[in-house]
Amino acid sequence: MPTQTTAPKKSVDKKAPPMNLFTGIGRLGQEPVMRYSADGRAWCKTSLAIFQGEDKDPIWLQIQAFAKPLDAGGWDENVPVALAELKKGQKVSVRGKLFCDKRDYNGKEYIDWGLVLYSVPTIIVDDAKSEAAAGDEPD
């Protein structure tokens, strides 16, 4: 009599990075907008321009951040609040899940790329700006 074998269960390592992980550096294209859903969940959105070179157009990404539910109830709003505190034009490093939205407008198909943040964005300080500011300091 043949015996049935079952495939071993895959253990999920919660500390392993997700399969869809994008990390990039760019400048915010607009002021972040903070909103709240009907159930009180904070979320924030903005856009990010990623520089590709002198003769190329930037890659534009929609950036979204959502509050995460806590085990004890309520919401962890660290990521959307941190994004909301940034300003248009700031250079930041972002990390999140890449997504693609397709839409039709007047018979033409458009594709919008975006990123749902996993973690708080990191501000990147430009060397040229920091050197200029250091030169302005009194001795």
C-alpha positions in Angstrom: 0.0 0.0 0.0 1.5 3.4 -1.0 2.1 5.9 1.7 1.2 9.5 1.3 3.8 12.0 2.0 3.1 15.6 2.7 5.3 18.4 1.8 7.1 19.9 4.7 5.6 23.1 5.9 7.6 26.2 5.2 8.5 28.2 8.2 8.1 31.9 7.7 10.9 34.0 9.1 9.3 37.2 10.2 12.6 39.0 10.3 13.4 38.1 6.7 12.8 41.0 4.2 9.7 40.7 2.1 9.9 39.4 -1.5 8.8 42.8 -2.9 11.3 45.3 -1.4 12.3 48.5 -3.0 14.9 50.9 -1.6 15.6 54.2 -3.3 16.7 57.8 -2.9 14.9 60.8 -4.3 13.4 64.2 -3.7 9.8 64.8 -2.5 7.8 66.3 -5.4 5.0 67.7 -3.2 4.2 68.5 0.4 3.0 65.3 2.2 -0.8 65.2 2.9 -1.9 63.5 6.1 -5.4 62.0 6.3 -7.4 59.7 8.6 -9.8 56.9 7.6 -13.3 56.6 9.1 -11.9 54.1 11.8 -9.2 56.6 12.8 -6.3 55.0 10.9 -3.7 57.6 9.9 -2.2 57.6 6.3 -0.1 60.0 4.4 0.8 60.4 0.7 3.2 62.4 -1.4 5.4 61.8 -4.5 9.1 61.1 -5.0 11.3 62.0 -8.0 14.2 59.6 -8.5 17.1 61.2 -10.5 18.3 59.0 -13.5 20.9 61.3 -15.0 21.3 64.7 -16.7 19.6 63.9 -20.0 16.8 61.7 -18.6 13.4 62.4 -17.0 13.1 61.4 -13.3 11.1 58.3 -12.3 8.1 59.5 -10.3 6.7 57.3 -7.6 3.5 57.8 -5.5 4.5 57.4 -1.8 2.0 56.1 0.7 2.3 55.3 4.4 -0.3 53.7 6.6 -0.6 53.3 10.3 -0.2 49.7 11.4 -2.6 48.1 13.9 -1.2 47.3 17.4 -1.9 44.1 19.2 -3.3 46.0 22.2 -5.6 48.0 19.9 -5.1 51.4 18.3 -2.6 52.3 15.7 1.2 52.7 15.3 1.4 56.0 13.4 5.2 56.4 13.3 5.6 56.0 9.6 2.8 58.2 8.3 3.6 60.9 10.9 7.3 60.9 10.0 6.4 61.2 6.3 4.0 64.1 7.0 6.8 66.1 8.8 8.9 66.1 5.6 8.9 69.0 3.2 8.8 69.3 -0.6 12.2 69.1 -2.2 13.9 67.2 0.7 16.2 64.3 -0.3 15.1 61.1 1.4 15.9 57.4 1.4 12.7 55.2 1.3 12.1 51.5 1.7 8.8 49.8 0.9 6.6 47.6 -1.3 6.5 48.6 -5.0 3.0 48.7 -6.7 1.7 49.5 -10.1 -1.8 51.0 -10.9 -3.1 51.0 -14.4 -5.9 53.4 -15.4 -7.7 54.7 -18.5 -8.2 58.4 -19.1 -9.9 59.5 -22.3 -9.1 56.2 -24.0 -5.4 56.3 -23.1 -3.9 53.8 -20.6 -1.6 55.3 -17.9 0.6 53.4 -15.5 1.3 54.9 -12.1 4.1 53.4 -10.0 4.1 53.8 -6.2 5.6 52.6 -3.0 3.9 51.7 0.3 6.5 52.5 3.0 7.7 49.8 5.4 9.7 52.1 7.6 10.3 55.8 8.4 12.0 57.6 5.5 15.6 58.8 6.2 16.6 62.4 5.4 19.7 62.6 3.2 21.9 65.7 3.8 23.5 67.1 0.6 27.2 67.6 1.0 27.2 70.8 -1.0 24.4 72.3 1.1 26.0 71.2 4.4 29.4 72.7 3.3 27.8 76.0 2.4 26.0 76.1 5.7 29.3 75.2 7.6 31.0 78.2 5.8 28.3 80.5 7.2 29.0 79.6 10.8 30.8 82.3 12.9 34.2 81.4 14.3 
